[in-house]
Amino acid sequence: MPKPLTIAVDVRDLRIAKTGTRTYLEELCKEFKKMESDEVRFYFLDTSIPVYTGSKKLLKYIEHFRYQLWKQLVLPLKAFFKSCNIVFCADNCVPLLHLGYKTIPVFHDAFCFESPENYGKLWLWLYMKTAIPAAKRSPFVIAPTAWSKKQIGHFTQIPGDKLIVVYEGPKTLNHNGQIKAEQLLSSFSINAENYILHVGSMFKRKNIPALVESFAKVKSSGYPQLKLVLAGPTPANHFDSDFKMILDAIETYELTDEVVITGYLSDQQLGELYQNALIYVFPSVNEGFGIPVLEAFKNNLPVLVSNNTCLPEVGGNAVLQFDPFDIADIAEKIKTVLDNADLRKDMINKGQERLKLFSWENTAVKLIEVFKKAV
């Protein structure tokens, strides 16, 4: 019997990631575990040392060193002693050292090239010195969309035939039932099907102040009970946080009682908010994939997105697009959907059809095909 294809999956990032990269790794690990067989075996490799996530500068520098130690020495040795054929890392960075295995990284986006001012200088320097050279040594690099592939190729000069597009899926969000949902909505003083929802960390690229201003414009023309719910944590990276501008916009437009900022939520709580929203609006000016679009489809929401980067690619004909730099256009598109029940129903139906193209099972299957091709 031939030896199985043996894949090391770096899961250290689960100790710190809270956004889309965490979803990516969590969902894939679930699927990989289902797919283990005599032909394919997975090892989920983690560090035994706690990861520092605080804000003290010296300890952050030490953590940068420990991260590189993990990536460039400990992970390679663990993969070597497990006789792995592939080392797969979903957080952009694979080992430079090859000990009988091939490496496959996932580059989710090109944000650090497009907006380097939003990243710490040490992190950025280490990224350029390790992640990019290691990716160029890899037989393939995974990108989540054709848009991301184009941007990554442009900035890194990685050849197009090495960049493989593998779509993602929606996060698994469980619901706690009607009573729990009512308690959650009540805690935020919102009513079912009477709020616009946005989900995501408050990064600058998310363009949330523009959404707040657009919401103010919508409110000025009616909709007295309508609220805007902003669900998600503030970024740990202060370089890239838009939280203060969001608060300023809420105060400027006198929306303190109309805009709800939830902070970090559990998957169950997030599921309840999706389940009970009226529409979902995604005004981001830069995305690598945009998992919340699929989450909104899965929860039967009409979805409005920016007309740029990867969002039209992911949303297809199921979304209504707007110019994220045009407040009047965002407000007008929101009002169009709010005022037309038939349009909302049609968008929901199209969202369900569109969702059939995306699943984590498909993602895992296609990744395994890439792993086989790499060896």
Steps between C-alpha positions, in 0.01 A plus 500: 500500500644842405574745779226757565544863404591656835414864560608718791250777576636790706225581753695735727306794354183376673650629825483863382290546184144630543392605152478333159834320533370322811181399320708369209718281720222377729270400217777332301619298797146364543491394136852359494418279800200359311719423198772299670542157338761244401601740223508831688617567856506831689706616795379818670815657641495754781739661744498407868602854599226760572477777239518860625211715377538808721617850412832534686761589240788291634285189535363556150856506365574179687187347349619594149821308573311200638274497193804486271656231719182297459477552125864459410614228743242330722230447236752366242643255753155379608401450136827319429462256790142428385638424149263753348479560124333841530510784753185711462473842668185711480660814647714601197832378641657159437851387604794597284661171604396191301572167668364254247161670470343764275334811643163651403403841646169683477525870410157638584562847356762760410408753770851538640623607157205722422489675841836446674432794732241286679760249618775507761846555351658196665216269393518633145880461483484142624217423257701623203812311613331168576146455366565621145825305440340188653195535275726526196665173605161330520363310198163674538346789692125505575293814437128525589377687189613598150523859625734400783709292262544800272604731785731248665670422170544870425668584831702182562592407143397141573417347157131463419527125443616457862205697641199271534153642569302295753171650616395500865167434673270650764577467867298243695280708731271318739173640632393474864126514435228763513526582871877555483456712188241720670730545800791603277295746295353646817847550649588721202156669490427383146203325343501206259503591130535868580874556475774517240791271584874528442741237633876539524790653691512878479795527264544816295441313175155395622380856432255492791490882555356526147235244593410704810468817290290316241278364775451856628388599151254209489363591843449864399249386237294283738536152654466617864538151652791385281838444666853420385685216675879488476610158622866428557805580712728800478834402340793429730718677243450869576660596167200358317213580737216728391319482834546866595377622161195277532418648841556850362262433211233367738530814712509737201176360357336466843449126468599390849168320551475378141838328447586193709864396544499147638871431550629145469224236483495122525409302189159428649430868568617595153271236356202655680582845362522366145180302544296802608640784284311665216788559256879467496723785375873459427662837407863383509748660261736200503435130563684180423184288502218626723366201696215709656338518154456122508391505865228749408389284206484198732274692739260614227601866491501735203861613457633837382874530427760740368558481127874441536776244570371142545146573624326493158689177425373331817150650498428454130146584391366449854622833637412864439813707445578861591791742481660489849637852455158648418286549812191589297532181294537279808195663661295476182577129453413428864167681461430311176528167682316618811205623294457197275395172660497320164859608432605374843338163431667476159841586649456237772415233239799595288719494810396141570591400145831684516587331828503161327833596343671538838563247776788403725471143376572625146788709637654199674461275195667753271783558747570126518517498118762778523696306764506190277612704203776662708662163583 
